Structure formats: C-alpha cells, structure tokens
Amino acid sequence: MAVKRTQAVKEDAKAETRGRGDKYDAKKITVLKGLDAVRKRPAMYIGSTGPRGLHHLVYEVVDNSIDEALGGFCNSISVVLHEDGSASVEDDGRGIPVDKHPTQKRPAVEVVMTMLHAGGKFDQKAYRVSGGLHGVGVSVVNALSEWLDVTIWRGGKIYYQKYERGKPTADLTTKGKTKKAGTLIRFMPDKKVFETTEFSFDNLSQRLRELAFLNKGVQIKIRDTKTEKEHDFKYEGGIVSFVKFLNENKNTLHRKPVFFERQRDDIKVEVGLQYNDGYQDNIFSFVNSISTHEGGTHLSGFKAGLTKTLNSYGQKNNRFKNGKFSLSGDDVREGLTAVLSVMMTNPQFEGQTKTKLGNSEVRGIVESVVNEGLSEFFEENPAVSKHIIDKCVVAARSREAARKARELTRKKSALEAGTLPGKLADCSLSDPKMSELYLVEGDSAGGSAKQGRDRQYQAILPLRGKILNVEKSPLDKVLSNEEIKMMITAVGTGIGEEDFNVEKLRYHKVIIMTDADIDGAHIRTLLLTFFYRHMPELLKLGHVYIAQPPLYRVKKGKKEVYAYNDDERDRALERLGRKGVMVQRYKGLGEMNPEQLWKTTMDPERRTILKVTLEDAVEADRIFTILMGDKVEPRRKFIEENAKKVQNLDA
C-alpha cells in the first residue's frame, strides 16, 4: 500500500523504458525456484487457509496491477466477484509478457504463472517500485486455484491460457486482434485447500478503498454479480483524502490535514496528519502500497521525528511554562490521525505477508523528513501549531495526573506485591497458556461462574454495571476507574505503549461473558472498546473471546436441550414434541445455576466462544468511533443501516 503515484515517478519510469527499446519483456523475468511446495503448505505463502488467506489471493493479483500503476502504466483496475464463486482482476497496464523466456523456453506468462519466485521485480529494471516483491504472488494464486484463466492484451493481439491447480491445460494461444492493453486474471479458489471459498465484498472493498487512497488518481472498481453491489474508488487527494476519511466522524482541531512529501535518493516519503479532540492515536503505515500492520523502521522514524519536532517547536516558541518540560511520545500522539506512506525500490519485509519493514536506513530518513516537513508547516501556520501544542501539553498533564494510577496497574508493582483485585477468583495454574479469565457481567452471574468453573485453570472477575466509555475519556480518568483498574491488574500486561508488555499476560484467553440483552451488548461493546484502544495487541494476537450463553432451555420430562438461537429452539421443539414442553428464555446469566452455566457456557468440551480478531484496523476504528464517540448522527445512521441484521436482542 502506502505509495501515491506521482508524475515524477511516472515520467522517470517511462524515460527509463524508452531507453531500453523492448522494455518489459521475457528477458526481464528472473527465475529463482520451482513451485512444488505451495499446495502442501499454503499457509506459508498466504498466511492461512481461512477467510484471511482466501482474500489474500485477490490482494496478490491486485498488487500486480498496483505495481503497474506505480510504474505509471496503469490507470484502472476492476475486481469482479462472479456468480460461480470465482473472482477476476483486470487492469489496463502493459500486459504480462508473452514472448519466450530465454532460459525456460516457455512463454513468459507461463513462467510467471507456474514457477515460484519468477517475476519482473527482482532487478528493478521492469519495476522501479513494487509491492509484490517476493514474486510468488500470482503463481501461488494459480497453485491454490481449481482453475485460473489469464487473458492478455498486448502488442495488438489477444492471448489466452488456462491452468488447473497450477498446471497449464494447453499452450498459450492467440484469440484475435485488439487495440487495448492489459491483463485479466480469473480464478476459482480450490475447495480442497480453503476452509471457505466465499469472498466477502465488504472486506475486499475496504482493502481496495485503501489502495485507491494510497495510489492517487488510480480508479479501482469492485462489483459483486450475485448481489449487484458495486463501488468505484478514485481519490485525487491521495493520502490527504485518506486522513479526512479516517477523521470524518471526529471533531478535528484544524480543518485541513497537514501534508508533506520528500525524496531522499531512491526513497520517497509522504505524510498526512490531522489532530482531533479525542484521546486515541490512529496511525497507518504503508510501504509500496502494502499495509505494514506491525510497523517497522519507517514508523519508528515517524514517531521519533514527531516527538522531537513538537518538543523543539514548543521550547523555541515558549509554549512550555516550565523550561524543563518535555512531551513524551504518548503525549504528542494523543488525538492524532496519520498516514505514513513510503515508496522505495528495495524494501526488506518480514515474510511474504509483509507486515513489518526492516530496512535500517529508512528510520533516519523518515525522521529527517518529518522534522523538516512539520517544522516548515508549524512556522507557516502558527495558529494551528498553537492548537496542536496546547493539546499535547494537556495530554502530558493528564498523564502526569494518572501516574500513580498507572503505577498501580503495572504487574511489576501490583502482582509482585500480591495485590490482585479482591473480587478476582484466580485459578491455581500459573501457566498463562493454560489459563482463562472470565470477565462476567454482574455479581450474581459472577457468583454462579465462581461455583461452576474449573478452579484449576479458570479465573473469574465479576464486573459491576457498565464500565467507563474510554472513547470519550482521558487517560487519568480511565486509570482512576475501579472496574478498569481491576481488569488491568488481573490481565497483567499494563496499558499504553510505554507500559504494555504482552509477555506479562496472565491468561491467554480473556473471555467476555455478558447477558444476551441490550445492556449486555452495551457492556460487551464498552469492554471491546477498552481492549481495542488500550490493549490492541491482545486483539491482534487472538487473546480476546466472547462467550456464547444459550438463549433457551427446552425441557420435557427428564430431557432438556439448550438452544443458542431461535432456529435451534424450534428444532428442539420439533424433536421433543411441542405438547408438554417447557421453554425457558434466559434474559441474564444470573438465571442459570452454576451447573447450567458450566455445562452450557464454560465447559471447553461443549461451549461455543467467539475469537475477536482485528482484520481491518481502518474499519474497526470507524465503527468504535461511531458507536462510542460524541457524534449522534453517524451513530443513528449506523443503527438504522444495521438494525435488520440484529438477532435475539431483548428490549
């Protein structure tokens, strides 16, 4: 992700190819190794064989089209989800080369499609910048598909070839003449490989919107032929438009986002940022249009540059009453929304999923660019600068006021001193991998859970009422809330970038267990908001779960069935016969005795728990802002649009 297509890069790329005559042809395809292992261990190449890996197939093909756009050869990309379950990606780039490869003696497109580590991205001659740098993308998609068709418009001709599970069914053929250029790849995910082969239009749309923001002026369309849903993304504002989109439901401190870009040798850095009156930071980093979820050297450089520049400007312009006063990284990032985009020719990512940048030289370059660009903006916009500095100072004072509360939440002091919350019924096992913590709504349900649990590995922490809405609360208020303090101490990791340490996590399963009514749903949302804003790593690493208590007990004589939705209740009634059947509707966990609660909701052999994952950080931030933020209108609209999807909600 992370790269906007600029005229300078476009012209450079065109000039370079003009000087090489044939430019992008079979000679530029470098072969490293074969493709044998992909079907045996698909997760090594696409992350998983679940929904995430399935959608990664589309992203790999789209990334190749984005690479063409980065080089200035592609303006439009179209993704279609077809009724038969296949997906297609079409672009108006140069088209994959079709001439014979000099060493493989096969058409270049066939080499690209059937050999791992074969592509035009290893020597920077065909591509100056690229997201699909490992060169395994489209060949892996081919290997993990029941079938794949490729159509190429190139050199005035239409070329076509079909593959089944990675192997060509026939030679490359010519189907006619054309005036267009580009590539169309259509594939059917292999049901033998994937747990599910149903694409999510919404998930794909979110990623494609992101790519459109990052690649200024490139049109990206998506259409689902089954539902007739479609989106058309094109943003001339680039990452400035992205920042505005991220902040659209928030109260911003300055109307226009700050934007600057700089070139250092072969590395281009773009930064867009805007402050809001909230208490959370929201920073998204990208390299060559690839989202770097785990950050890396570029993000470290951004954070360091931001902190250094704000402290320097504040001291220079007497914004700090105390001369020794300084802002921390947490202080300068409170309420910040930012997009960092780096474009470079030789990024070193950690693994094929490309979630963290490792190039050491990038940190200093980004830090220098941020210092230069932000300092220039501050000097030219003193009124905006004052608002930003003042907010950071207030954040610093809030953090200082929260210092004592923070100390009490640290495992180092709290746990070693034996000061676990009095309401916590801890488990006897000390191995976090084997331990579970239930966060239970209400003392009544907490009492039943304590009696019904397996004391060896299940800990219970009852929570009284609704916890604080952290979306609208400064840190000192968060850390002074008794229920939140108990949770932080029990979990053991601490909170905030400076204190959080996942190695100190006391339970590898943190399970939210609330009633199946409106109040229970609200409490669950408040807890998820807390974890997302203050312990996001727990969500990213899959440590947070939601318990699924039954909604009904259907009983006839000595026979009883627990039903978790209306359909299960109706099936139980049919099985037991409706005459003489007693149906109990559970409105709260407290209505179940300890044995029932264990049997239905806490026994690992029989329970159902839902793992909370963080697949799309942009969408997660948007939803938490809408549901728990200050603005009423976006929340009303969200409820109206999603009301029909709600099931089993008691008033």
N, C-alpha and C positions, 0 to 999 in steps of 0.2 A: 504494500500500500504506500503510503507516505510520499509519493512524489507527484508534484504537479508538472504537467508537460509545458515547457516554455518554448518560446520562439527561438531562443538562442540554441537550446539543445537540438531542436528540430533542424535548424539550419546547419549546425555542426555535423549532425548525422548525415544529412543529405549531401553536404560537401564531401564528407569522407567517402560515401558510397560512390559519388560521381567520379572520384579519382581512382576507383578500383575497377571501373568497367562493368564486369558482370555483377559486382557487389555480392548480394546474399545468394549463394548457390551451393551446390553439393560439396564443394571444397571446404566450405566453412563448417560443415557438420563433423564434429570431433567425436570419435567412438572411444569410450573408455572400457566398457564391460558389457556382458550379456544381461538377459532379463529373467533368468531362471527362478530366482528366489521369491519373486513378488507374490505369487499366488500361495506360496507356502507360508509366508509371514507378512500378510498385507499390512498389519498394524505398524510394522517398522517403517512403512512408507507413507501412510495416510493417518497415523495416529490411533485409529480404532476401526472396528468393523460395525460399529453402531451408527447412529444418525450423524455424528460428527465426521466420521470417516467417509460416509456416503456423500455428504455435501462437499467434502474436500475434493472429490472428483471433479465437480463443476468448477471449483475455485482454481484447480490446477490448469484446466483448459482455458478459463477466463484469463488467468495470469499470463498465458502465452499471448493472448490478444492485447493485454495491457502492455506487455513488452514491446509489441509493435507500435502501440500508441506512444510509449516513452521515446521510441526512436523517431517519432514524427511520421509514421507510415499508416496509421490507423486513426479514424475519427469516430467510428461507430461500432458498437458491439451489441449483439442481440442474443439473449438466452430464452429458450422456449422449453417448457415442460409439456411433453406430449401425452395424449390420452393413453397410449400403450405403456406408459411408465418410463419411457426414455427421456433423455434431455439432449438439447443441442445448443451449440455455441457457434455463432457466425460473426466474422469480422470483415472489415474492408481493408485489411492490410495487404502485404505483398504476396501472400500465399506461400505455403510451405514449399521449398524447392522440390522439383520432381526429376531433375537430371540424375544420371548415375553417380553414385558415390565412388570416389577414386579407389578406395581400398576394399569396400564391401561389395562392389559390383552390382548393387541393387539401387533402385530409385531412392533418393534421399528421404522422401516422405516415409518409405517403408522402414528405413534405418531408424528414423526418429520414432516411429510408432512401435517398433519391436525390440529395440535394444536399450537397455538401461544405460544412463549416462551418455546418451547420444543427443547432441543438440548444437545450436549455434551460439551458445552463451559462455563458452569456456575461454575464448581468447580475446573477447571484446572487439572482434572485427565486425561481426554481423550485428551485435548489440553492444552499445556503449553502457547501458544500464539494463538490469533485468531483475525481475522478482523470482522467476523460476530458475535460480542459478544452479541448482543441483542437476538439472537436465533430466530428471526422472519423471517429471510430471505427466506428460501425455502418454508415455509408454506404460506407466503404472495404471493410468485410467484404462488403457487398452487391455492390459493384462487382467484387470479386475472387472471387465465387462463381458456379458454374454456375447454381445456383438458390438462393433463400432464401425461406422461409415465415415469416410473422410472425402469431402468434395473440395477441390482446389480450383480457383480461377486464377490463372497465371499465364503470362505470355500470349494472350489471345485465345487460349484453349481451356476446356473444362476437363479436369482429371478426376478419376474416382477409384477408390479401392475399399474393399470390405474386409473386416477381420472378425474372427471368432475366438474369444478368450486369448487374445494377444497374437494369434497367428493369421496371416493373410489367407483368404479363401481363394484368391485369384490374383493375377498380376495387375499392376496399375494400368487402367485403361483410359482412353481419351473418348469423351462423350459428345464433343461438339466444340463450337467456337463461342467466344464471348468477348465483350469489351470491358468487363468488370475484373476486379482483382480481389482476392481474399481467400478465406478458408472457412469451411463449415464442417464441424465435427459433431456427429450424433451418436450417442452410446446408450446401451441398456445395462445398468448395473447387474452384476451376477448374483442371483439369489442364493447360490451356493456359498458365496463369500460373506454377504452382508446380512445382518440381523433384520434389517428392514430396507426396502428399496423404494420407499415412498418419499419423494422430495418435499420439503417444506417451502412453499412460495414465500412465506414471511421471512424465514431465516436467510434464504438466498437474497431476497430484496434488501435486507439490512446490509449485507456484505457488499452488494452491488452499489447501493447508495453511497457507502463509504468510499468505494473505488472511484465513483463519479466525483465526489468532493475532492479527492486527492489528485485526480487527473483532470485538471481544469479544461473545460471545453469539450471533453470526450462524452459522447452520448452513449448511455448504457440502458438498454431496454430489457424487460423481462415480461414474459406472458405465460399464463397457465391455460392451456387449451380446454382443460376439463371444467374449470370454474370461471373462465373468461376474465380472471383478474389480470391486470397489467399495470406496470409502472414504466415511466420514461424519465430517467435521471440525466440531467445535464446542468452543471453549475459553472458559470463563467467566473464566479467569485473564488473558486478553489477552496483553500482551507479557511478563508475568512467566512465563506458561506457555511462551512462545517462548524466553526465556532458559534456562529449565530444559531444554527440548528440545535446544537447542544444546550444553548442557553435560552431557548425560546420560551420555556416555562418558568424562568427565573428572573428576579429583579436585578438588573445589571447596574454596576456603578458608573459605567461610561458607555455611551451609545454605540460607538464604533469599536470593533475589536482592534487591538494593536497587531500590526503585521510588518514583518521584515524578512528579507532573504539575502543571503550572501553566498558567494562562491569562493571556495578555498581549494586550489588545484583541481582535482577531479571530484571533489565533494561539494554538493550543493545543499544548503540548509535553509529550510523555510519554517517560520514560527508564526502562529496566530494565537493570540490570547486575549481574554476578557475576564474581568472580575465581576462577581455577583455578591449579593449581600448574605449568601449562605455561609455554612461553616465547613463544607467539604471541598476537597480539591478533585478535579476531574481532568486528568492529563492523558492524552492518547498519543502514542509514538509509532512512527512508521519508517520503514526503510524500503525504498523502491516499490512502494505501494503494498508492502507486506506489513500487516499489523504485528508489532513486537510486543506481545502481551506481557512478557516478563521483563521488558525494558532492555537495559544494556548500557553500553558506554555512551551512546548518544543521549539517553535520558539522564544519566548521571551528570553529563556535561551541562544539560539544560538546567537541572536543579541547582547545580553549583553556580552557574552563571546568574541565575535569577536571584539567589540569596546574596551573592557578592554585590550585584549591581544595586539592589534595593538598599542594602546597608550603606554602600558608598554614597548613593544619592541622598539618603536620609541624613547622613553625617555632614555631607558637604553643604546641604541646604538647611541645616539646623532644624530638622523635623523631629529630632530626639531631644527632649529636655535634658536628659542625663547624658553627658558626653560619652560615658562608658557603655551606654545602652546598645544592644545589638539584636537583630532579628534572627530567629532560627529558621531552618528550612520549613518546618511546620507552619510558622507564623506567616511567611511570605506566600505559602501555597493555600492558605485558608480562603475559600471562596473563588479559587482560580479555576477557570476552564481554559485548557490549552491544547493545541495540536502541534506536534513536532514532526516534521517531515524531512527525511534525509535521502538524498539521491547520490549514489556512488557506484563506481564500477566494480569494486571488489569487496563486497560485504562478506564477513565471516559470521554465519549464523550457527546457533547451536541446534543441530539436527535438521532433518528435512522439513519439519513443521515450522521452522524459522520463527521462534518466539523470543529470541534474545540476541542482540548484536554484541559481538566480541571484539571488534577492531579497537585496539587501544588508542590509536591516533585520533579517533573521532571525538573522544571526550573533550580534549583540549580545543579542538576546532569548534565544536558546538558551544562550549563555554565562552570562547572568544567572540563568536557571532552573537550570542545572547547579550553579552556585556556591551558590545558595540551597538547593536540594534536597539536595545532597550534604553541605553543611556541617551542615544540620539532622540528617541521618542520622548523621553522624560524632559529633556531640555526644550523641545519644541512644544510640549503640551503640559505646562506646569500645573494647570487646574486639575487635569486628570491624574497627574502624578501625585498631587496632594491627597486626593481621594484614596488612591491605592495605598500610599504610605500610611495614612491615618487608619485605614482598615487593618493593615498589618500590625500597627502599634497596639490597637485594641485587642487583636488576636494574641499578641505577646503578653499583654496584661492579664488576659483571661487564662492563658496557660500558666502564668505565674501564680494566679489565684488558685489554680487547680493542682498545683504542685504537690501539696500534702495529700490530696485525694488520690493523685496518681501514684504516689509512693505506696499507699495502702493497697493498691491494686496489683502491684508488681509481685510476681511469685517469689522473687528473691527475698523480699521482706515478709510478705504475707504468709507464704507457705512454710518457709524455714522457721518462722516464729510460731507455727502451728495455729494460725488464726484463720482457719477456714470458716465460712459462714455457719452460724449456729443452726440455720434451717436446713443445711445440706446434710442429707443422709448419704454418706460416702460409701463406696464399695470397698471390699477388703483387698482386691487385687491392686497391685501398684504398677502393673504394665499398662501404659496408655493404649497400646494396640488392642488389648482385650477388654477395655473398659468403655462404658457408655454413661452419658449424663443425660437424664431426662429433665427438661425444663417444663414444669407442669403448671397449668393454669389453676390457681386456687388451692387453699389449704385442704379442702375436703378431698379433692382428687389426689392431691399430694399425699394425704394420709393413706388412701387406698393403694396408691402406687408404691409407697414405702412398705406396706404389708404384703403386697402381691409380687414384688420384684424378686429377682435372684440377687441376694446381697453380695454375692461373690464378685460380680462384675458390673452391676447396675447401680448407679448413684441417682438420687432424686433431689431436685431443688424446686420446691414449690414457689411460685411467684404470685404475689397478691395484686390482683387488679391489672390495669394496663400500665406498662412501663412508659417512661418518658419518650416522646417523639424526638429522636435525636436529629431528625432532618431540620428541625427548627430550633435547635439548642446549641449554645456554645459549649466548649469542652468542660469548663469548670462546672456548669450545670449538669452535664452528663455524668461527670465523675462524683458529683455530690448526691446523685440519686441512689437510694439504698438498694433497690432491686437490681440496678445495673452494676453497682459495686459488688454485690453478691455474685452475680454472673461472672464478672471479670475475674474475681478472686478464685471462683470454682474452676473456671476454664484454665486459668494459669498462664496464659500467653502474654498478658499485658495488652495495651492497645496503643495505636499511634506508631508511626514509622520508627521513632527512636526507641520505643519500649517493646514493641511486639516481637516475640520470638516463638515461632511455631514449634521449636524443639522442646518448649516447656509445656506444650499442650498435655493436659492430664487425662483427656478422654478422646479417643479417635472417632467416636460417634457422639455428636451433640444433637439430641433428638427433641424437637419442639412438639409438645403434646397439649393441644388446646381443645375446647369444646367445638362441636360442629354447628355453631350458630354465628350470628353476626358479630357478637362480642369476641368469640373465639377466633374468627377470621381477622378481626382488627388486631387482637393481641399477637397473632401469628405474623401479621404484616409489620407490626412495630418491632418484633424481635428480628425478623429478616432485615429490616431497615438498619437496625443496630449492627448486625453482623456485616452487612454489605458496606456500611460507612466506616466502621471501626475495626473490623476483623475480616477484611475481604479475602485474605489468604485461606481462611477456613472454608469459604465457599469455593474458591478456585481449586483447592486440594480435595474437595469432596468430603468434608468432615461434618457437614450440617445436614440433618434429615428432618422430615416431617412425619409424625406418627399418623396412622390412619385408623382411628377407632371406629367401631361399627355404628351404623345409624339405627339398626333394628335388631331386636331379638324375637325370632318367630318360634313359638313353643306350642307343642301339642303333646300332652301327656309327659312322658319322660324324654321325648325327642325335642331338641332345640337346635335352631340354626341361627347364626349371626350373619346379618346382611349389611353390606357396606354401601349399597345404593338401592334405589327403588327397583331396578331390574332384578337384582339378587333377591330382594324381598318377595317380589311377585313369583319368581321361580320357586322359592321356598314354600310359598303358599300353595302352589300347584302340586309340589311334591308331597306335602303333608296333608293336603286336602283342606279346603277352606273351613269346613264345619268343625267347630270346637277348637279352632286355632286362636291362640292369644298372640297379638303383635304388640311389642313394647317399643316405643320410639324414644331413643336416647337423645335428650337435649343437652346433656352435660356429662362429663367424665365422672362426676361425683355420684351419678345414679348407678354406677357399676360397683359391685363389691370387689374386694381385692382379687378374688379368684377369677371373676369375669374379666377384669382389666388385664390380668396376666395372660389369660387364655386368648383374648382377642387382639391385644394391642402391644404386649410386651414380650411375649414368648417368641424368640427368634425362629422357632420351628414353624410357627403359624401366623405371625404378624405380617403386616404389609407396611413398610416405611418407604417414603419417597426421598431420594437423594436430591438435594438442591445443588444445581450446577450453575456456573456462570459462563454461558456460551457467548453471549453478546453483551459486552460491557456498555456500549452506547445505549442499547435498548433498556438494559437494567437501570441505568442512571435516569433515563427518561421516565420510566414507569414509577420509580421510587420518588422522583421529584413531583410527578403528577399526583400520586396518591397521598404523599405525606408533606408536600410543600405548602406554601402560603396561598397560591393562586387557586381560586374556586372554579373558575370557568373551565380550565383544562381537565380538572377532576370530574366535573359534571359531564363533560363530553365523553370522557373515558368510560364512565359508568354507563352512560346511555348506549355507547357502542358495544360494550361487553356484557350487558345485562342478560342477553339471551343465552350466553354461554354458561351462566351460573347454574349449578345444580345443587339440590339438597341444602338450601340456605334458609334457615328459620328466621322469621322476623322477631 
